[in-house]
Amino acid sequence: MNLFRFPSYFSLFSVLLFLLLGGKQLAVISDNFALYKKRILIVCSIFIGFLAILLTYSSIKNKHIDLYFLKSYATIFDFMNASSFYQNILLQGSIQVLFLIAFILAITTRLKKHWLAITSILVILNLLIAVQLNIASVGFSAASPKELKEYLTTLPKAFPIPDTAKIINNTEALGQKHGLYRNTSGFHKRVSADVFNSYSFKNYSILIDSFPVLYKAMLTNELFYFSDCIYPNAFVSKLDSSNITNQTIVLSDSDYLKTRKFISTAKNLENKSSYVIQSFNPNEITLTCNTSKTELLTLLQSNYTGWNATIDNIDTEIYLSNYLTMSILVPLGKHSITFKYTNTTIVIAAAVSYIYFIVLLVFLSIYWIKRYNQKRLVASIWIFLFSCITYYFI
């Protein structure tokens, strides 16, 4: 799952699939309840036995600590903060045992004639309780929706030119004060390293795990920065961490040999190089540079397939720097530089996916009309889909 960009989508479609399969099986059980009753009782008994063992184990691990859910709290946040792992098992496991016992009673007593309705009520109650017990850890905030809306209206609609702040200062804290949770920099339209992704690059993991000092040092720069403090990868293990600064750049051994002849010749000259960002969005950044010598310019952006760089509209090589970011060699003088991200494969895949979806809907519509003669229903569905698409794109 750490390689999947949106695991929540995977979870959503999986849950929908299980609901459909569960609904189908529930219909089968409803038609043959007497046949399935014994199997249901066996399964419920196994679950109750398993929960009993789990509750006993959690009770022992709790070591006679007072149960937090038997006390009163001012807010749900205080309630959740007082909880512990084993006490949560005791609370929620006990609730599941009670629901399973209630379900068994519903199918073994005189109420079994209404077992399907009772089961539906138990499921709804179970879901409501589960939501209340977990909402503070998932999607609950002390900020009111009105406050959050007012805060969002103050944020930029388009992407502004990044300021000269150090990237390390662009944290989540400001947005979280107003009810946002993670990746609040997306609302602020600013670059940040303090973000959450459902996956991480291999090189990012190497940098974080093996070179944390280098990672923290490079984040004390702006989005772009010049540097002539360059080392080959082979030398990094010999480099004292106290000598690592925000100007330290590590290149592969081959890239170091390519760039050294350009950087070292003017290394002792006074550095008067500067840059100005002209335009900025997540897929394209344009800037003008005025360099006093040949410089290595680094962009604090993961060097991912699809990124290209040009100097005065001429393609230039991108070097993998500090195991993660992108660097280019900028020659002496004034130049226009563009970093642009394009991924044609994704566009083609999306187009094929949408076309396949539409063709599938057309075939299903034709089949539905021929089989059930439901022209109005099919027309209504198509109008609804068209309205949604029009609203989304317009």
N, C-alpha and C positions, 0 to 999 in steps of 0.2 A: 504493500500500500504506500510505502514511502516514495515510490516512483510515479504515483498517480496524482495528477494535478488537482483534481477535485474529488476526493474520496466521498464527499457528502452526496454527490450525484450517484456514485456507485451504491452507497447505502440506500438512497431513496428508491432507486429502481429495484434493488434487491428486496426491500421491504414491500414494494408494490407487488412484486412477483410472489413473495410468500403469502401476501394477503389474498391474491387471486387463487393460489393453490389451496390455501386454507379455507377460503370460501367454497371452493369446489368440493373439497373433502367434507366440509360441514354439511353441504347439501346431501352428499351421499350418506353420511351418518344419520341425518334427519329422516331419510327415507327408509333406513334399515337400523333404527336405533337399538332394537333388541339384540341384533347381531354384534354391534360394536360396543355395547354397554360394558361387558366384561373387560374388553381391551382397555377401555377408557379408565376403568377402576384400577387396573394393574399399573398403567402409566402414571396416574395420579398418586398411587401409593408409593411408587418408586421415587417420584419427585419429593413427596413428603418425607420419605426416609432420608434422601440425600440432604434436604434442607435441615432435618433434625440433627444430622451429623455435623453439618456446617455451623449450625447455631451453637451446638455444644462446644465445638472447637473455638469459635469466636468468643464464647463466654469464658473459656479458660484463658485465652489470650488477653481478654479485657482486664484480668487481674483485679476484679472487684472494684473497678473504678466506677464512680457514680454515672448512671446513664443520662446522657445529655438531653434526650428527648422526653425525660420526665420532669424537666425544669421549664420555667417560663423565661422568655426572652423579649426584648423590646422590638426587634426586627427579625426578619427571616435571615438576614446576613449574620446576625449574632448567633442564631440557631445553627446555621451551617458551619460557622467558624468553630463552634463548640464540638462539632462532630469529630469522630475518629473512624478509621477504616473498619475496625472490628465492631464498633457500636452501630455503624451503618448497616453492617451485615445482620446484626441482631434485630434492628428495627425493620428493615425492608424484608429480611427473610421471614420474620414472624408474620408480617402482613401477607406474604405469599402463602404461607401455611394456612392462615385463616381463610383466605379466598379458595384454596384448594379444598379445604374441609367443607366450606359452604357449597362448592360445586358438587362434591360427592353427595352431600345431603340432598341437593336438588335433583339428582338423578336416581336416588335410591329410595326416596320417600314418596308420599302421595303427590308431591309437587312435580314429579317426573313428566307429567302431561304437559307442563309448561317449561320444560328444561331449556328449550332454545331461548325463550324470552328471558329466563333467569340468568342464563349464561351471558346473554348480551348485556344485561344490567351489571353483572359482576365484572365483565371486561371493561365497561365504561368507568365504573367506580375505581377499578384497579389503575386505569390510565390516569384518571384525575389525581389520585393519590401520588402516583409516580411522578407526575409533572410537578406537583407542589413540593415534593421532597428534593427534586433535582433542579428546579428552575433557577435557583440562585447561583448554581455552578455552570449553567449553560447560557441562558439568555435573559437574565434579570438584572436590573440596574436601579440604583437609588435615584438616578436622574429621571425626571418625568419626560414623556414623549414630547410635550410642548417645549421643554427646555432644549431637548435635542434638536428639534426642528428649528428653533430660533438660532441655535448655534450653527447648524448646517447652512443656514441662509447667509451667514457671515463669511463663509469659506469661498475661495475662488472657484468659478465655474470652469474656466479654461486653465491650462497649465501655465503658470507664470514663469518668468526667467528665474532660475535658482539664485538665491542670494549667496553671500560669501561665508555663510555659516559653516562650521565644521560638521561633517556628516554625522559624527558621533552625538551631536547635540539634538539631532532630529529624532526625538524619542516618541513613544506612544503616550507619555504621561498627560500631555495637554488634552488630547482627544478623549482619554479615558475619564477625565474629570466631568465630562458632559454626557456620559452614558455610552460612548463607543467602547469597543472591546479590543479587537486586534486590527493591525494594519490600518491604523487611523491616518497614516501618512497618505493613503490613497484619497482620503477626503480633503486633506490639506494640499494635495498636488505637489508633494515634495519628495525628494529622494531620502531614503532612510535605510539603515542597516538593521534597525530594530523592528523587524517584521517577522511574521509567521508564514511559513509555506508548508504545504502538505508533502513536500519532497525537498531534498537538498542535493546540490551537485557533489560529485565525488571530490572534486578539487576544493570545494568549500569545506567539506568535512576534514580534509587533510590540513587545510589552513587553520581551522578552529582547533583541531585536536593536537597538531604537531607544532604549530607556530602561532600560539595565541598572542604573544607579544607583538609580532609583526602585524597581525590582524588589527589589534587595538591601535597600534601606531599609525597605520595607514588610514584609519577612520578619523583621525584628527586633521585630515586634509579637507579641502573643499572638493566639490564634485570632480574638478580637473586640477591637476598639479604637475609641475615640471620637476624633474629630478635627474641628477647625474651621479647619484650614489647607487651604483648598480653592481650586483653580485651574481655570479653563476650559481646554479643550483648545487653544484658540487662543493661550493665553498660555504654554504649556509650552515652545515653542521659544525664548522669550525668558528663560526661567527658568534662572538659573545653577545648575549641578549642586551647587555648594557650599551652596546654600540648600535643597536637598532633604533632608528629614528623614523619620523613620518616621511622622510625622503628615501628610505631604503626600498630598493626595487630588486626583486629576485627574478631572473630570467632562466629559461632552460640553458644548458651549456651551449647548444648550437646557436640560439638566439643571442646569447651574450657575445659570442664571437662575431656575429653579424653586426651588432650595434657598437661594440667597443671601439672600433676604428673611427667611428663618427663622433662618439661622445668624448673619448679621452683626448683627442687632439685640441679641444678648446676648453678643457676642464678647468683650467686655472683662470679663465677670463671672468670678469665680474658679470654676474647673471642679472640682466635687466629685462628678461623675457616676461611677457604678459599676455593675457587673453581676455576676450570679452564674449560672453555667450549671446548670440543674436536671436536664436529661437530654440524652443525646447518643447518636446512632447515625448511620451514614453518610447516611441518608435524612431524618432529622428531628432538629433541635436546638431545645431550649426553654431560655429564660433569662429572668431577671427583671432589669429595669433600674431604677435610681433616678437620674434626671437632675436637675441643678440648672438646666438651661436646655434649649432645643431642641438636640438633638445629631444629628450624622451618625454612625451606627454602621456599621462596616464588618466584614464577615465574609470571612476569607481563604479563599474558595471560588470557583471559576470560575462565573461567571454563565451557566449553561447552561439551555436550554429545559427547563422542568419545575419549576424552583424557584419557590416562592411564599413570601411572608412575611406574617405577621399581627401586629398589635399589639392586645392584649386581644381576640383572636379576630376582629378586623376586618382585612380585607385591606388591605395598604399597598403602595405602589409600590416596586419594587426598582430602584435606579440602578446602571448599569455604572460602576464606579470603577476608576481606574488601569488602564483598558483591559481588565480581566480580572475583578476581584472584584465583590462585591455590597455595596451600602450602602443603608441606609434612614434616613429621618428619624424620630427618636424625640422626641416632645414632652416638655415639662417634667413631672416627677412620676414615680411608680412605675408600671411597666407590665410585663405579661407578653408576651414576644415569642417567636414560633415561626418557624423556617425549615424548610420541608418540601419534599421532592422527590417528585413523582409524575409518571409518564409512562405515561398510559393507552394510548397508541399501541403502546408496546413490549409491554404486557401482552396487548393484543388480537392483535398479530402473533405472540406466543409461543403463545397459545391456538390460533390458526388453524394454526400450524405443527405443533403436537402433534396436533391433530385430523386434519390431512391425513396425518400420518405413520401414525397408528393405522388410518385408513381404508385407506391403501395396504397396510399389513400384512394387514388383513382380506382384501382382494381377492387379494393374493398367496397367502395361506393357502388360500383357496377354490380358486384356480387350481391350486396345488400338489397339493391333495387330489384334485381331479378329474382332473388330468393324470397324476399319478404314484401316487395312492392312498397317500400318505405321512402318514397320520393321526398316527402316533406321533411322527414327526419334527417335524411342525408343532406338536403339543401340547407337546413338549419345549421347542421354541423359545419358545412363549408362556409356559410356566412359568418359563423362565429370565429372560425380559424382565420378567415380573411380579415375580419375586424381586428383580431389580436395582432396579426402581422402588420396591418396598416398602422395601428396605434404604436407598435414598437418602433417601426422605422420612420414614422412621420411625426 
